[in-house]
Amino acid sequence: MSKRLRLPAVLVPVVRLAAGESARLRTPAFAVGGCVRDWLLGLPTKDLDVVLESDPGPLAQSLASRVGGRVESFDRFGTLRLLGPRGLRVDFARARAESYEAPAALPVVRPALLRDDLVRRDFSVNAMAAPLERAGLGPLLDPWGGRDDLRRGVLRVLHGASFRDDPTRLYRAARFAARFGFRLDPETERLRREASAGPGLLSRERLRGELWRFLEEADPEPALRMARAWRLDVFWHPRLRWPRELGRARDPLVRLTLIALAMGPGPGAELVRSLHLERGRTQAALAALEVARRRASPRLALPDAAAEALRLKLAPKAAALSPLMLDGADLGRLGLPPGPSFSKILDRAARAQWAGEFSTRAAALRWLRETTPCPRASAR
């Protein structure tokens, strides 16, 4: 681990600009949380999380105009995100304190000082900050011993009600432990065990968010194995499983579709539908499940994520995932009368295309003539 806090070179210009703008606006700004943790670990990151003890809007807008980016609001707590050139992303938030009216409830927040903002965080390693200065970063602010915990490879919650208040922290613990090879300190481990039923209080949307973050990991399998060891996976689905091909995919939707395929058509569709994904994502995963169930080429072009997942999981024949090369007009040209037989013949053709019996349009038409009785020929 680096002995001192050093900014990645790609962030030096934007931090200096932000520091200059915050000085001009007379509103001190601080880098906080995961980016500080990763810099101390010497890990590359393009992301920057900034907290102010005042409204972050003026600083975000001012910086956006300087770097040629745009600002958007992206959560109910009023956090702002600056998206700039070359993949730059800076998140701005006002320092806040929070309280929980019930276990697993969304927090009630109020403006606060930086110290209050740090103590509300999940683990000590994510509760550090550094002021933005024109020279780069000022002295590390570490009131809860996060730097020492990084050196020891330990995850430690900041208070005894942490997992009870917010059970999503159990999933974050699993991700961070797997990603960094960290262990839970003894007291945090005790609290984790006591809170093991807590995820049952979370909405499906919040559980979906945690699963999606697992699928965004560079390698999701270690985190998923940790979740299984802690019995967190059952809250996503009691029959959750994943295939060995999972690590070969990079897109989270492809990874989710692979998980659904590994679970099988019934449980896999249950999982996908229960997550309340965006409509297009749900349709992509369900399309892959249907093709895998039927072992038949699709009538229409598959979404990219569905096709990639099927290629990784089933390694089908070359043309198996292409849209069916025959249609009702082809049957009509053979003299077949429209009716229920059309669907049966096209279903048979879809299975033949999947099995590799033809892979071109000409071969498909030849297959159709050779395997389908022709009424005109019979009449003669």
JOURVEN-V329131 format. One record per backbone hydrogen bond with DSSP energy under -0.5 kcal/mol. CO is the residue of the C=O (numbers start at 1). NH is the residue of the N-H. If there is no record, write none. Layout:
CO;NH  CO;NH
This chain:
4;6  8;11  8;12  9;12  9;13  11;15  12;16  13;17  14;18  15;19  16;20  17;21  18;22  19;23  20;24  21;25  22;27  23;26  28;53  29;132  30;51  31;130  32;35  33;37  34;38  35;39  36;40  37;41  38;43  39;42  40;2  46;89  48;50  48;91  49;32  50;93  51;30  52;95  56;60  57;61  58;62  59;63  60;64  61;65  62;66  63;67  64;68  64;69  70;83  72;81  75;78  79;74  79;75  80;92  81;72  81;83  82;84  82;90  83;70  84;87  85;88  88;84  89;48  90;82  91;50  92;80  93;52  95;112  97;110  99;108  102;105  107;109  108;99  110;97  113;117  114;118  115;119  116;120  118;121  122;158  123;126  124;127  128;33  129;141  130;31  131;138  133;136  136;133  139;131  140;142  141;129  142;145  145;149  146;150  147;151  148;152  149;153  149;154  150;153  153;183  154;156  155;185  156;124  159;162  161;165  162;166  164;104  165;104  166;169  167;170  167;171  168;172  169;173  170;174  171;175  172;176  173;177  174;178  175;179  176;180  176;182  177;181  177;182  183;155  185;189  186;190  187;191  188;192  189;193  190;194  191;195  193;196  195;198  197;200  198;201  199;202  203;207  204;208  205;209  206;210  207;211  208;212  209;213  210;214  211;215  212;216  214;217  219;223  220;224  221;225  222;226  223;227  224;228  225;229  226;230  227;232  227;233  228;231  232;235  233;236  233;237  237;240  243;246  244;247  245;248  245;249  246;249  251;255  252;256  253;257  254;258  255;259  256;260  257;261  258;262  259;263  260;264  264;268  265;269  266;270  267;271  268;272  269;273  270;274  271;275  272;275  272;277  273;276  278;281  278;282  279;283  280;284  281;285  282;286  283;287  284;288  285;289  286;290  287;291  288;292  289;293  290;294  291;295  291;296  298;324  303;307  304;308  305;309  306;310  307;311  308;312  309;313  310;314  310;315  311;315  317;320  319;322  321;302  327;330  327;331  328;332  329;333  330;334  331;334  331;336  332;335  334;376  339;342  339;343  340;344  341;345  342;346  343;347  344;348  345;349  346;350  347;351  348;352  349;353  350;297  350;354  351;355  352;356  352;357  353;356  354;317  360;364  361;365  362;366  363;367  364;368  365;369  366;370  367;371  368;372  371;373  373;375  374;378  375;379  376;380
